[in-house]
Amino acid sequence: MNLPDMVAIRARTIYPLTEESPARGWDALAAPLRAVDNGVVLLRYGMVEAVERWPMDIPAGTEIRDLGDVAVIPGLINAHCHIQLSWTAGRTRWGQGFTPWLRSLIALLRKQDAQEERDAATDAACAALADCGTRHAADYAGQDLTSVDAAAARYGVGVTHLCEWFGAKPPFIDQRRPWPPRCRRAATSIPGLDRRCAPAGHALYSTDEDVLRDAHAFCKAMDRPFVLHLAESEEEMRLLELGDGPLRELYGGTVLPQSWQAPHMRPVEYARTLGLLGAGTLAVHCVHVDAAEAALLAHGDTAVCLCPRSNANLAVGAAPMEMLAHAGVLLCLGTDGLSSNSDLDVRKEAVALRRRWGLPAEALIRMLTVNGVAALGLDDRLGRLYPGSMAGIAVLPEELLP
């Protein structure tokens, strides 16, 4: 939402989440939220100046925007998306499992559209993020860092660039750390961009072990989030436990060296043995985890980002959301990318979870805001509305009203 220097935004109900902490555990997630009925958010120069009941005294010249009979929350945190892949929208194979989808995506990546078309898709994706009320997005970045960064800035969306290490040999990997080759030039040549970047691993089966450890160590030392896809598909489970299956057939001799040996572990345990779990780590998907693994994630304070619509589209299963919540895992939400989802509106992930599990709206609102802020290590002035916090609001769909 583009804002003038001073604006007052009125709504039927405002949930400011002013004093909310990251919510771990079912009781904390589902606790009632303070509401400001017939409320107004006063913004000055992109910052919140007040959250009060209407009418209120406002400075002369303030633009008043009455949103009507709606409820609003702080700007959304989309904790996992692939903005750079927006040009693949509608062109990948859904509903047949993970590996058929991956094959269709790889075919597109090998021929790629023209840069102008990719840039146009990126711009449209960032505009859509802003339109649905996204204040910050975590983008898995490959080679289009600069175009994503510029487009996000145009629409007032903050972005954390997760610079993805992939594979075990050139051209995707080399001995220079922490930035992978495809991200290095942008991350190091544009002043200040590296501070919005964090090295990331693609997954345990597709990124060299030493690189994963190095990326994790850098993130820990620099207080940045370490992110990887974890336990997303049955194919991943089979590859890591047994060493064979569709992913071995797809990646053997290319992404996976001929000498690669399976760890014969489930993904969460393998990540633990590599030292990748714990505070500061965000594991994405976690569809295939059991109760013991959920407890392990919670005990070490590993956060989990759920992407339910992407999981459904790829027919990989559904993450055990209730089990993770009851275990005390810090949960947040992401859309994944347009290669596996129909849009980047993270509110629809919350709606999908509510329809499946009957979750309290309060839990989902926290996952959309303060939990995403904590999982990505963002400024606490995001995800809340109070004097001095950063501007940004989102309208709640009817299905997410408490």
N, C-alpha and C positions, 0 to 999 in steps of 0.2 A: 504494500500500500504506500503510494507516494504521499508525503505529508508536507503541508506548508510549515512555516516557522512555528506557528502556534495553532493548535487544534484541540477541540474538545470532542471526544467520541462518546456518544451516549448509547446505552443498550438496556434492554429489560433487566438483564442480570449480568454481573461481572464476577468471575472467579479469579481474584488477583493472585492467589497462591503466595501471598506476601511473605509469610514466615514458614513456608513449606521446606522441609529438608528432603533429600532423596529418600524414597520410600522402599524399604526392603521388608519383605514378609507380608503375608496376606492382610493382617490387621492394619498395618501402616498404609498399604495401598488402598484399602477400602474405606478408610476413615472418612468422616464427613469433611467437606470443604467449606470454608467460609465464603459466603456469597454477599455481594453488594447489590441489592435490588434497586431498580431504577437508578442505575449507576452511571458515572461518567469518568472517563480517563482523560486527564488534561496533559497534553504533550507540549513541550517547549524545546525546539531545536533538536528533535529526535530523541529526547529523554522524557521519562515520565515525571511530571511535577506533582500530580495528586490523583488519587482514586477516591471519589466521594459519591454521595447520593445527589441526584438531581432534584431541584435546581441548586446551583452553586454559583458563587461569585467567580466570574472569569474575566481576565483582562480584556480591555477594549481591543477590537481588531481580531479576536480569536475566531477562527472558522469553526462552526459547530456542525458536526456530522451526526445525525440521528440515524442509527442503524435499525431502529424500530424494535419489534417484538422478537429479539434474538438474545442468546447468551454468548458471551465472549470469554476467552481465556488468553493468557499470554501467547506470543508468537510460538509456532510449532518448531520442534527439533526433529528433523528427519535424519536419524542416526546412521542410515546406510542407504546410499543410492549410487548409481552409476550414470551421472549426468553425461559423461563423455560418450556413452553408448546410445544416446537418445536417437541417433540417426538409424538405429536398427529397429525402431518401433514397428511392430506388426509384421516382421520379416523372419522371425525365428519360430521353431517348432515347439508347440506347447502340448501338454496332456499325455505325452508318451514316455515320460521319465527324464532323468537328468542328462544322461549321455546323448540321446537324440537331440535334445535342446542344445547341448554344448557343441555337437557336430554342426548344427545349423548356424550357430553363432560364429564358430571358427571359419566356416565357409565365407561368411560375410566379411570377417576381419581380414581375410586374405586378399579380398578384392577391393574393399573399402570404397565408399562414395567419395566424391570430390570434396576438397576441404571446404568450399563454400557451402555445400549442402550439409556437411557435418556442423559447421558453425551456425547455420540457420536453425538446425535441430536443437543445438545447445542453447541458443538464445530463446527459442520457444519453450524449452524445458524450464529454464530459469524464470521466465515470465510466469509459467504455470505454477511453479513453486511459490512465487510471491503472491499470486492471486488466491491461493488457498490458505495463506497466512503463515507460510514457513518463514521463520526468522533465521534459521541456521541449518545447513545440510553438511553431512560428511560424505564426500564424493570419493569413490575409489578411482584413482587417477592413473592413466597410462601415459598417453602422449599429448593430450590436449589440455594441459594445465592452464596455459595462458588464456585460451578461449573460454574455458569454464570460469576462470577467475574474473575475467572482464565481464562476462554476461551476468554472473551472479551479482557483481558490484552494481551493474546498471539497474538491477531490480531490487536492490537493498537487501539481498540475501547473503548472510555470512556463510563462508564455506571453509571447512577443514579438508585439505587435499591429502588423501591417503595414498602415498606413492607406492605402488604395488610392485614388489619383487615377485618375479615369476620364473619358474624353470630352474635349471641347474647349469646352464652354459650360455655363451653368447648366442644371439645378440641381446637377450633379455637380462643376462647376469654377467657381472665381472667382479673384480676384487676391490673396487672402489666403493666405499660406504660413506654415508648411509643411503644416498639417493640412487635408485636404480637408473640404468642408462636412459630410459625413455623419459624420465622426469628430471634428470640432473641439470640439463642446460637451463630450463625454466626456473627450477628451484634455486639455482645459484646465480643466475644472471639478472633476475628482476629484483630490485631492492625490496626487502621486506617479505617477499613471497615465501621464503624458506620458513619463516616464523608461523605461517599458516599451513605448513606441511608436516606430515609425519610418515616415516617409512613404515610400510605395512607388508604383511605376507598375504599371498593369495590364499593358500591352504596348505595343510600338512602334506598333501600328496603332490603338490605342484610347485613348491618352493623349497630350495635347498635348506637342510637343517641349519647349517652354519649361518646362512643369511637370515633365517628366522631369529636365531639367537642374537645376531648382531643388531638387527632392527629393533628387537625387543629391548636390548641393552641401551641403545641410543634413546629410545622413547622414555625409558625409565629415568635415565640420567637427565634428560631435557624436559621432563614432566609433560610428555605428550602421550596421547592415547596410542596403544599398540592394538591393531585390529587385524583379524583374520577370519575367513569363513571356516566354520567348524561344524562337523557332524551334520552336513546338509542333506546327504543322499545315501541310499542303500549302496550305491556304487562306491562311494567313498569308504563306507564301512567295510565292504568286502575287500577293497584294495589294501587297506591298512591292516586288516586282520588276516587275510588269506594271501594277498599278493597277486590276485588275478581278477578277472572280470572285465566289464566293458571299458572302464577307465584305463586299465593296463593295456588293453588292445588299442585304445585311442592314443595314449600318451607314451607308450613304450618306445624307447629309442629316440624320442624327441624331447618332450618335457621330462620324462623319466629316463635317466641313463640306463643303458643295458645292464649295468652293474647294480642297479637299484634293488634293494632288498626290503621287503615289507617288515615293519616293526612288530607285526603280530600283536597289535594292541588296538583297542577302540580309540577313536579320535581324542576324547577328553583325557584319557590316561596318557596317550602319547604326547599330547601338548604339555601335560604336567611333567613328564620325564624330561622334556626339553627346557623346562623352566619358563614356559610362556604364559602360564596362568597367574592370576593374582591381581591386586589393585592396579588399575591403569590399563588392564587388558579388556577389550571388548570383543567377545566372540559372537559372530553373526550366524543366525539361523538356529543352530542347536536343535534340530528336528529329532535327531536320533540320540537321545540321552536317557539314561535310566535314573532311578531315585538316588543311587549312590553317587552318580556323576553330578546330579543336580546339587547334592550336598557338598561335593568337592568344589564346585564352582562357587557356591555361596560362602563356604568357609574361607576361601582365599580371596573373596571379594572380586571375583571376575564378573564383569557385567555381560549381559546377553541382549542382543538386538534381535527382535522377532520381525519377520517379514512374511506374514501369513498368506497374503494374496499371491506373492511370487511362488511360495511353496506349493500352493494349490494349483497354480497354473502349470507348474512343471511336474505335478503329480509325484512329489517327493515325500509327502506326508505332512503332518501337522506337529509343530513343536508342542511338548507337554506343558502348556502355559501354566496351568493350575499347579502342577507339581513343582515347577521352577519357582513360582511365586511363594508357595508354602515353604519351600526350602530356604527362602530368604535371598534369592538371587536378585540383583539390581536389574530390572527389566526396562527396556526402552523399545522404540518402534522405528522401522525403516521401510521404505517402499521397494528396495532393490531398484533395478533400472527398467527402462522401457523395453529392453530385450526380454524381460520376463514379467512385466506388469503393464497394465493398461494406462496408468497415469502415475504421477508422483505426489498424489494427495495422501499424506500420511494419516489423515483423519480416517480414511477408508480402511486402513489397517486396523484401527481401533474398532470401527464398526464391524469388521469381519470377525474380530475376536469376541466382541459382545454377542454377535449372532451365534457363534459356535459354542461359547462357554457360559453365556449369560452373566458376564462380568459386570461388577458395579462400574458405573460411569466414572466415579471418582478415581478408581484404579487406572483407568485408561487415560484420563486427563493428566494424571501424574506421569504416566509413561510417555505422554506426548510432550511434556514440558520439563519439569525439574529433574526427572530421571535421565532424560536425554542429555541435559546439561552436565550432570554428574558423570555419565558414562563417557562423554567426550572430553571431560576436563575443561569445560568452557567457563567463561566469566559468569559468576553468580548473578550478575545483573540481567542475564537472559533467563527466560522461563518463569519470570515473576513480574508482577506489576506493583511497584512501590516508588516513592520519590527517589530519583536518581537511577532507576533501572532503565534499560534500553527499550525504546519504543518497539512495538510490534504486538498485534493482536490477531486472533483467529476466531471466526464464528463457529460455534459448535453445531454440528448436525443434530437434528431432532433425536436421533437414536443415541446420542451421547449425552443427553441431558440427565443430570443427577435426579 
